[in-house]
């Protein structure tokens, strides 16, 4: 692989201090799947009685690990659970070899960690179409198991990175029935981001007790307003996976807690935003809020049309308040729109109103907004009560540089 990209200018100052989540332990190791001189495998082991939920890419070419995870979700178990992730190789479009690799890894993890194979979940991220050298992963399972630690989540976040320029983490603490419960999560993702479930790879853990069906309902609902509302480059991965584990170690049942539901949403949204802020070559974080649509679905369709437009994304990179491109993106989205009712804002600057340039429009004020790191584009369709907010980033020369050199 070529020279690593510099850290995104939108990156947080440092990795957050994530709390220890009782009932889950982490370990990482350098297996040499692709990268040399860095940890590239992560193992998380959850305590007996943990429930596991998830959402996954709906790509028709999804990877073998994704299909295996989907088949294993559902139901409760008194046994523990394990999640093993490798970076550098996606184990996607690898046919029977991919299935064999998943079988070999899950069987070995089960034997090493004394966990049923049906409770071992794996993810792979990296280059598509190359057989996964799973033997090198199996060979380090002993060291991984021996190195499990409750405070190893930061190392885990770093081990799952590919073209990411910074590790991503988020957490929340909330009281349920007077007792605090903890949520902590990590994510990786930078390119090939237009999720159809979650984003590239996300792992979230809580010490709350949540029934499997309740946890799955929470995760599914929140995915639609967080990870399914981000895009970097309009390309949906073959490997997108979001797995949430609830260990129940706090002894607090949060299955019907609104406070817990909101806290989980907050962690998921923060991780989704971090993925956008690490978009390959990104220099701007962009929020697109659409209101006044005929329906929420129409609003999201318009918002994604704007977010995925190369013309808009390059204008943002060039700090050009070219609102005519927003008009274009609304018109081509396929959702209901009326040219003569359309209004557009850049930040607090009204640039268009009722199908025409606003009489109070100031090019200088709009241009000033475009110079910030966070850009807000507001669109009102004037048709109804539908609304949606999505997040994206700009499109720069850096994106081309990273992806032209990805396999070398």
N, C-alpha and C positions, 0 to 999 in steps of 0.2 A: 504494500500500500504506500501511497505517496506521503509527502510531508503532512503531518497533522495540521488541521485548520486551527487558527488562533481561537482562543476562547471567545464565544459570542459576546458582543458588547452589551447584550441584554441579560447576561447571566447575573444571578444574585452574587453578592459580595463573597459568599462562602456557602458551603453545604450546611443546611440547618442542623441544629442539635436535636436529633430525633429521639424520642423517649424509648426506653426499653418496653417492649410489649411482652408481658409474661406469657409463656407457653410457646414461644417461637425462638429458634436459634439459627444462626447463620454461619456459613463458612465460605471462603473463596480459595481458589488455587490456580496456578498457571499450568494449564494442561497442554498448551501449544496447539490448539485447534487451528488457529491461523496466526494470531499475534504472538510475538516473542517478547519476553521480558516484562509481561504484565499478567495479572490474574484474568482469566477468561472463562471461568466456570464458577457458578454460585449455587450453593445448596442451602435451602431453608427447610427446617424440620419443625413440624407443628405437633403439639402435645396430643395425646389420645383424647378423643371426644370433640376435636375441632371440626367445624363445618367449613365447607369450601364451596364458593360460588364463582362464576366467571362469565365473561362474554368474549367472543372470538370473531375474527374476520369472517365475512360471508363470501369472500373471494372464491370463485370456482376453482382456483388453483392453489387452495390453501395447503400448507405444509403438513407433513406427517405428524409432527408433535401436536399441532392444532386439532387434527382429527382425533387423535388419541385422547387429548384432554376433554374434548366435547363428549366423547363416549363414556368418560368416567365420571362426569359431573352428576350430582343428584343423589339424594338419599343421605342418611346419617350413618355414622360409624363410630364404634367405640375405639377404633384404632387411631393411631396418629396419621399424619400425612406428610408428604415431602414434595418440594418443588426444586427441580434442577434446571438451571439455565446455562446455556453456553453462548458466547458471542463469537463472531468471525465466520460462522457458517450457518445458513438458515435451514439446512436440511429440507429444502423445498424443491419441488420438481426433481426428486431423486428416486421416484418409483418404488419398487420393492426394496431397494437398498435403504430408503428412508424409513420404511416401516420396520425393517430389520434393526436399524440403528435405535429407533425408539424402544423396541422390544428389549434389546440388549441393555440399554441404559436403565430402563425402568426395572428390569429384573435384577440388575446389579445393585441399584439403589435400595430396592426392597430387601435384598439379602443383607446388605451392609448396615442398614438402619433399622432392621427388624420391623418393617412396615409392609402391609399387604401391597402387592404390585398394583392393585386397582386403586390405591391411594397415592400413587406416585405420578406427579404431573411434570411434564418437561416442556421447555420452550427453547427454540434455537433462533438466532438472529445473525444476519450477515449476508454473505454472497449466496445467491440462488443458483441451483443447478450443479453444485459440486457435492459429491458424496461426503457425508459427515464422517470424519475419522473417529468413530465413537470409542475405539479401543483406548485412545489417549485419555478420554474422559473416565472410562471405567477404571483405568489404572490409578487414578488419583482419588477415587472414592474413599479409600481408607483414610487418607490424610484429611479429606474434607470432613468425614464423620468425626475424626479425632479432634478437629479444630473448631467444632461448633461452639458458638458463643452467643449469648443473649444480646451483646452490644455490637454485633458485627454487621449491622444494616448498612452503614456507610460504605464499607468495603464491598458489600453486595451490589450497591448502586453503581459503583465504579466498574465492577467486573462485567456487567451486562452491557456496557457501552460499545458502540461501533463508531459511527461518524459523529457521535455526540461530542460536544466540546466541554460539557460539564455534567457532573452527576446530579440527579434530580431527586429531591425528597420533600415530603410534606407530612405534617402531623396535626392532630387535634386532641384535646382532652375535654370531656364533657361529663356532667353529672347525670346519672340515670338512677332515679329513686334514691337520691342522696348519696350515691357512691360514684366516685370518678371512674371512668373507663377511658382507655387510650386507643388512638388510631394512629398508625404510622405507615407510610407507603413510599415506594420508590418507582421510578419509571425510566425508560430509555426511549429515545426517538428523536430524530433530527431531519431525516428525509424519508421519502415514500410515505408521506403522511396525508391521507384523506380517509380517515377511519370509517369503517362500516360496522362498527361495534365498539371499539375502544381505540387505543393507539398502539404503537408498535408493541411494547411490552410494559406491563404495569403489575405491580404486586403490592397489595395492601393488607395489613394485618391489624387485628384488634383483639383486646383481651375480653371484650364483651361476649356474652353468650347469645347467639342468634341462631334460630332454627334455619336449616338449610333452605327451605322454601322461602322463608321471609328474607334471608340474606340475598338469595337470587333475585327476588322481586326488587329489593333496594338497588342492587347493582345494575340490573337491567334498566330501571327507570332513570337512574342518575347518569348512566352512560349516554342516553339520548340528549341530555342537556350539557354534557361536559365533553367527553372525548369524541362524540359524534358531531360536535360543533366546532371542531378545529380542522384546519387544512394548512399544509405547507406548500404542497406541489400538485395536489389533485390526484395523486397516485396512491391507491389502496394496497397495503402490504399483503403478502401471502401468509404472514406470520403473526398478525395482530392478536395479542392475547392480554386479557385482564383477569387476574385471579385474586380473589379476596378470601382470606382465611380468618375465621373467628375462633379463638382458642377457648373462650369461656372461662379463662383463668381468674377473672375478676369476680366471678360468681353472680354477676348481674345480668339478668335477661333483658336485652335491648330490642327484642323482636318487634315490639310495638311502640318504641320510643321515638317521638318526633325529634327530640333533641339529638339523639344518635343519628337519625336519618339525615338531619341537616349538617351535622359534623362530618359525616361520611361524604356528603355532597361537596362540602368545602375542600376536603382533602383531594377528591377526584378533580375538582375544577382547578385547584392550584397546580396539580401535576400536569393537567392538560395544557395550562398556560405555559408552564415551563418547557414543555415540548415545543410549542410554537416559538418561544423565545430562543430556543436552540435550533430553529429551522436553519437548514444549511445555507450559509451565507447571509443570514438575516441581520439587518441593522435596525428594523422597526417592528414593533409589536402593534398589530392592527385589530381594533374591535369594530365590527360591523353590526349595527343595530337597525333592524328593519321593523317598522310599525305600520299600522294601517292597511295591512294586507287582507285579502279575502279570507284567509285562514292561516293558522300557525304553520301548516305545511307549505303554503305558498310563500310565507315570509322567509322560511328557511331556504326554500329554493332560490329566491331572489338573493338572499344573503350569501349563499354558497357560490352563486354565479358571479357576484362581485368579488368574493374572496379568492376565487380560482382564476380570475382573469389575469393573464400575463401583462396585458396593457396597463391595468390598474396597479398591479404589484410593482411593475417597473417604474411607473410614474411616482409611486410612493418612495421607491428607492432614490429617485431623482429629486424628491421633495417638491414635486410639481402638483399643484391643486387642480388637476385636470378632471373636473367633475363631469365633463362630457363623456368620459369613459365609464362613469357610473351609470349614466343614462343608457349607454350602450349595453352594459351588463344586465340591467333590469329588463331591457327590451328583448334580449336574447334568451332569458332564463326559461321561458315557456310557461311561467306562472302568470296569473291574471295581473294586468297593469293597464293604467290609463295615462297616456302621456300628459294630458292636461291637468291631472291631479297630483303629479309627482313633485315631491319636495326633497331637497338634499341639504345636509349639513356636513361641514368638516369641523369637528370639535363644536364650538359654540357659534361658529360662523355660518349663517344661512347663505348658501350659495345659489340655491334654486328654490322656487316656490310656485306651486300651482302650474307646473309645466313650463316655466320660463325662468330665466335668470332673475334672482332677487334684486329688486331695485336698490336694496341696501348692501349689495354684495361688495366686499372689499378684497381684491386680489392680494393685497399686502397682508391682511389679517389671515386669510386662508393659507398663504405661503408660510406665514410664521408658525401656524399650527403644524404644518408638514415637516418642520425642522425638528420637532420633538421626537423622542424615542417611542412614545405611545401615540398612535394615530387613531382617532375615532371618526368613523363615517356613519352618519345617520341618514336613513332613507324612510320617508313616509309615503305610502302608496295612496292614501286617501280613500280606500275602498271598504275598510271594515276594521275589525278588532284583532286581526292576526298579527303576531309579533314573534321575532326570533333574534337571538344574538349569536354570532359566530366570531371566531378569532383566527387570524392568519398572520403572515409576516410579509415583508417585501421580497422582491426577487432581484438579486444582484449577480454580478459576475462571479461572486464566490460560489454560488450554487453550481454553475457550470464547471468551475475548476474542481470542486469536490467530486462531482459525479462523473466527469470525464476521466478522472484518475482513480475511480473507486476500486477497480479490480486489479490494478497494477501494484 
